[in-house]
Amino acid sequence: MKSDIVPMLACPNCKGDLEISISNQQGQDILEGELTCLQCHEIFPINEGIPNLLPTNTNN
């Protein structure tokens, strides 16, 4: 995923802002890391450049 799209993303559970933690990056491409919601604190992994933003809260 490209690092410049992070500000456009929102938590799929609560629509809160996401903070990124990068463990592997090549140029602007984030290959490994995680996105953490600043509101509900849910963590979404980034594996092989693909963020897994599937909602985990099914009660909404």
VMD Tcl script that builds the backbone (N, CA, C; Angstrom):
set m [mol new atoms 180]
animate dup $m
set s [atomselect $m all]
$s set {name element resname resid chain x y z} {
  {N N MET 1 A 0.839 -1.168 0.000}
  {CA C MET 1 A 0.000 0.000 0.000}
  {C C MET 1 A 0.888 1.234 0.000}
  {N N LYS 2 A 0.399 2.290 -0.552}
  {CA C LYS 2 A 1.144 3.555 -0.594}
  {C C LYS 2 A 0.945 4.329 0.701}
  {N N SER 3 A 2.014 4.910 1.209}
  {CA C SER 3 A 1.950 5.628 2.474}
  {C C SER 3 A 1.066 6.868 2.407}
  {N N ASP 4 A 0.889 7.444 1.209}
  {CA C ASP 4 A 0.099 8.676 1.123}
  {C C ASP 4 A -1.408 8.453 1.212}
  {N N ILE 5 A -1.888 7.189 1.237}
  {CA C ILE 5 A -3.328 6.968 1.379}
  {C C ILE 5 A -3.765 6.808 2.833}
  {N N VAL 6 A -2.819 6.657 3.754}
  {CA C VAL 6 A -3.159 6.443 5.160}
  {C C VAL 6 A -4.084 7.532 5.704}
  {N N PRO 7 A -3.863 8.819 5.426}
  {CA C PRO 7 A -4.788 9.842 5.956}
  {C C PRO 7 A -6.219 9.720 5.422}
  {N N MET 8 A -6.412 9.011 4.332}
  {CA C MET 8 A -7.751 8.852 3.758}
  {C C MET 8 A -8.496 7.654 4.333}
  {N N LEU 9 A -7.804 6.809 5.091}
  {CA C LEU 9 A -8.415 5.596 5.633}
  {C C LEU 9 A -9.082 5.879 6.977}
  {N N ALA 10 A -10.105 5.069 7.293}
  {CA C ALA 10 A -10.783 5.159 8.586}
  {C C ALA 10 A -11.034 3.754 9.107}
  {N N CYS 11 A -11.181 3.641 10.394}
  {CA C CYS 11 A -11.472 2.369 11.022}
  {C C CYS 11 A -12.828 1.858 10.530}
  {N N PRO 12 A -12.900 0.606 10.087}
  {CA C PRO 12 A -14.178 0.077 9.622}
  {C C PRO 12 A -15.168 -0.181 10.758}
  {N N ASN 13 A -14.684 -0.228 11.992}
  {CA C ASN 13 A -15.564 -0.470 13.134}
  {C C ASN 13 A -16.228 0.799 13.649}
  {N N CYS 14 A -15.419 1.835 13.880}
  {CA C CYS 14 A -15.956 3.042 14.526}
  {C C CYS 14 A -15.738 4.317 13.710}
  {N N LYS 15 A -15.084 4.196 12.565}
  {CA C LYS 15 A -14.782 5.322 11.667}
  {C C LYS 15 A -13.738 6.276 12.225}
  {N N GLY 16 A -12.984 5.821 13.248}
  {CA C GLY 16 A -11.929 6.643 13.829}
  {C C GLY 16 A -10.706 6.729 12.935}
  {N N ASP 17 A -9.820 7.659 13.257}
  {CA C ASP 17 A -8.570 7.822 12.521}
  {C C ASP 17 A -7.629 6.658 12.817}
  {N N LEU 18 A -6.798 6.330 11.823}
  {CA C LEU 18 A -5.842 5.238 11.959}
  {C C LEU 18 A -4.420 5.771 12.035}
  {N N GLU 19 A -3.611 5.126 12.869}
  {CA C GLU 19 A -2.193 5.442 12.993}
  {C C GLU 19 A -1.420 4.247 12.450}
  {N N ILE 20 A -0.372 4.522 11.690}
  {CA C ILE 20 A 0.378 3.442 11.051}
  {C C ILE 20 A 1.678 3.165 11.788}
  {N N SER 21 A 2.010 1.886 11.859}
  {CA C SER 21 A 3.300 1.428 12.364}
  {C C SER 21 A 3.904 0.568 11.261}
  {N N ILE 22 A 5.070 0.964 10.767}
  {CA C ILE 22 A 5.682 0.309 9.603}
  {C C ILE 22 A 6.839 -0.561 10.061}
  {N N SER 23 A 6.827 -1.822 9.614}
  {CA C SER 23 A 7.955 -2.703 9.920}
  {C C SER 23 A 8.788 -3.022 8.682}
  {N N ASN 24 A 8.224 -2.817 7.469}
  {CA C ASN 24 A 8.977 -3.037 6.227}
  {C C ASN 24 A 8.415 -2.115 5.152}
  {N N GLN 25 A 9.283 -1.278 4.589}
  {CA C GLN 25 A 8.865 -0.306 3.571}
  {C C GLN 25 A 9.919 -0.235 2.481}
  {N N GLN 26 A 9.461 -0.124 1.233}
  {CA C GLN 26 A 10.351 0.108 0.097}
  {C C GLN 26 A 9.861 1.358 -0.615}
  {N N GLY 27 A 10.608 2.445 -0.495}
  {CA C GLY 27 A 10.174 3.716 -1.070}
  {C C GLY 27 A 8.882 4.163 -0.415}
  {N N GLN 28 A 7.852 4.440 -1.230}
  {CA C GLN 28 A 6.541 4.833 -0.699}
  {C C GLN 28 A 5.647 3.631 -0.422}
  {N N ASP 29 A 6.102 2.426 -0.750}
  {CA C ASP 29 A 5.298 1.221 -0.572}
  {C C ASP 29 A 5.514 0.616 0.814}
  {N N ILE 30 A 4.429 0.512 1.577}
  {CA C ILE 30 A 4.475 -0.126 2.881}
  {C C ILE 30 A 4.150 -1.599 2.664}
  {N N LEU 31 A 5.107 -2.464 2.971}
  {CA C LEU 31 A 4.931 -3.894 2.735}
  {C C LEU 31 A 4.417 -4.636 3.966}
  {N N GLU 32 A 4.889 -4.250 5.139}
  {CA C GLU 32 A 4.487 -4.909 6.377}
  {C C GLU 32 A 4.310 -3.861 7.467}
  {N N GLY 33 A 3.351 -4.082 8.338}
  {CA C GLY 33 A 3.113 -3.196 9.456}
  {C C GLY 33 A 1.712 -3.389 9.985}
  {N N GLU 34 A 1.197 -2.343 10.624}
  {CA C GLU 34 A -0.171 -2.413 11.124}
  {C C GLU 34 A -0.759 -1.026 11.246}
  {N N LEU 35 A -2.079 -0.981 11.155}
  {CA C LEU 35 A -2.848 0.233 11.349}
  {C C LEU 35 A -3.605 0.080 12.661}
  {N N THR 36 A -3.519 1.082 13.523}
  {CA C THR 36 A -4.196 1.043 14.813}
  {C C THR 36 A -5.189 2.182 14.885}
  {N N CYS 37 A -6.427 1.859 15.276}
  {CA C CYS 37 A -7.450 2.890 15.433}
  {C C CYS 37 A -7.169 3.690 16.691}
  {N N LEU 38 A -7.166 5.008 16.562}
  {CA C LEU 38 A -6.905 5.873 17.705}
  {C C LEU 38 A -8.109 5.981 18.631}
  {N N GLN 39 A -9.287 5.553 18.165}
  {CA C GLN 39 A -10.504 5.663 18.966}
  {C C GLN 39 A -10.837 4.352 19.687}
  {N N CYS 40 A -10.950 3.235 18.948}
  {CA C CYS 40 A -11.340 1.961 19.567}
  {C C CYS 40 A -10.148 1.029 19.789}
  {N N HIS 41 A -8.970 1.414 19.302}
  {CA C HIS 41 A -7.702 0.697 19.519}
  {C C HIS 41 A -7.630 -0.661 18.815}
  {N N GLU 42 A -8.510 -0.903 17.855}
  {CA C GLU 42 A -8.440 -2.126 17.058}
  {C C GLU 42 A -7.190 -2.071 16.180}
  {N N ILE 43 A -6.561 -3.210 15.951}
  {CA C ILE 43 A -5.335 -3.287 15.149}
  {C C ILE 43 A -5.635 -4.049 13.867}
  {N N PHE 44 A -5.201 -3.486 12.731}
  {CA C PHE 44 A -5.394 -4.081 11.419}
  {C C PHE 44 A -4.020 -4.300 10.787}
  {N N PRO 45 A -3.687 -5.542 10.462}
  {CA C PRO 45 A -2.352 -5.830 9.919}
  {C C PRO 45 A -2.207 -5.419 8.458}
  {N N ILE 46 A -0.971 -5.140 8.060}
  {CA C ILE 46 A -0.602 -4.926 6.661}
  {C C ILE 46 A 0.379 -6.042 6.319}
  {N N ASN 47 A -0.001 -6.918 5.399}
  {CA C ASN 47 A 0.846 -8.036 4.995}
  {C C ASN 47 A 1.022 -8.028 3.486}
  {N N GLU 48 A 2.277 -8.118 3.050}
  {CA C GLU 48 A 2.614 -8.119 1.629}
  {C C GLU 48 A 1.994 -6.927 0.897}
  {N N GLY 49 A 1.959 -5.772 1.588}
  {CA C GLY 49 A 1.465 -4.542 0.989}
  {C C GLY 49 A -0.042 -4.393 0.978}
  {N N ILE 50 A -0.760 -5.324 1.614}
  {CA C ILE 50 A -2.227 -5.293 1.596}
  {C C ILE 50 A -2.755 -5.093 3.016}
  {N N PRO 51 A -3.467 -3.976 3.268}
  {CA C PRO 51 A -4.056 -3.781 4.593}
  {C C PRO 51 A -5.324 -4.621 4.749}
  {N N ASN 52 A -5.440 -5.310 5.876}
  {CA C ASN 52 A -6.636 -6.095 6.177}
  {C C ASN 52 A -7.560 -5.238 7.022}
  {N N LEU 53 A -8.505 -4.564 6.371}
  {CA C LEU 53 A -9.412 -3.659 7.066}
  {C C LEU 53 A -10.806 -4.252 7.215}
  {N N LEU 54 A -10.873 -5.573 7.374}
  {CA C LEU 54 A -12.174 -6.190 7.593}
  {C C LEU 54 A -12.671 -5.835 8.989}
  {N N PRO 55 A -13.926 -5.399 9.096}
  {CA C PRO 55 A -14.454 -5.026 10.411}
  {C C PRO 55 A -14.533 -6.251 11.334}
  {N N THR 56 A -14.244 -6.034 12.608}
  {CA C THR 56 A -14.294 -7.112 13.569}
  {C C THR 56 A -15.529 -7.025 14.456}
  {N N ASN 57 A -16.146 -5.866 14.534}
  {CA C ASN 57 A -17.323 -5.660 15.375}
  {C C ASN 57 A -18.569 -5.929 14.541}
  {N N THR 58 A -19.244 -7.041 14.800}
  {CA C THR 58 A -20.438 -7.395 14.029}
  {C C THR 58 A -21.726 -6.974 14.711}
  {N N ASN 59 A -21.631 -6.265 15.841}
  {CA C ASN 59 A -22.831 -5.846 16.571}
  {C C ASN 59 A -23.418 -4.540 16.075}
  {N N ASN 60 A -22.796 -3.886 15.095}
  {CA C ASN 60 A -23.314 -2.588 14.612}
  {C C ASN 60 A -24.267 -2.763 13.495}
}
mol reanalyze $m
mol bondsrecalc $m
mol representation Tube
mol addrep $m
